[in-house]
Amino acid sequence: MVLKKHIFICLLFILLPLISNSQVDTNGNEKKGIKKAVLAVPAKTVKKPKTLDKDSKEGFKKAYANQQKDLKKKQKEKDLENKGILTAARIAEERFLQSWKRINAPYPVIDQDLGSVRTQSKFVKIACRDFQHPDGDRVTIKVNEIPVVVNITLRRAFQGFTIPLEVGLNKISFVALNQGTSGPNTAAFVVYDDNGNKISSNEWNLATGAKATILIAKDK
């Protein structure tokens, strides 16, 4: 009986340190030498992405179908052109290019003679305008090769300029600075004496750099 008691006491001393090391303190912290326990956290439920609605799907299908249709159309036109057959689009393009070339064709630089008049006026008044659709035609007016009115843009309405005359020959030139957006440089002009009487009128069609000249002889 005494022997069993001694054996029990010995076992108690052996197991006591092991029991004390496996205990957790009241603050929830583990004793030294024991790794912290990892608590399992429930995984969040991942929602499946929303699928495209029916309208969106139809929109993508329609865009794709239109794209394929355009590609087939272009390929068909290309095949026809390769066979020497002009499509409506190609014909329209060719017409546009021909029209553009006709409007913007280079005009020969040829000076134009507007005639001559004789007067006793001390000055003349010259009125000029673009007799076609105004497209930005610009001119410089010279008297005996001296610029007196520089870089004016011709308009639909007449613009007037007073030019003093010297005794003898007065050469008045209109120099075309450009041909506007649809050449040539086109203008109509009228010349009045100092009493307001019309003594000359004419028109010109000039390439860039060309000039139209009127001679006015002033008597003593």
Secondary structure, 3 states (H helix, E strand, C coil): CHHHHHHHHHHHHHHHHHHHHCCECCCCCECCCCCCCCCCCCCCCCCCCCCCCHHHHHHHHHHHHHHHHHHHHHHHHHHHHHCCCCCHHHHHHHHHHHHHHHHCCCCCCCCEEEEEEEECCCEEEEEEECCCCCCCCEEEEEECCEEEEEEEECCCCCEEEEEECCCEEEEEEEEECCCCCCCCEEEEEEEECCCCCEEEEEEEEECCCCEEEEEEEECC
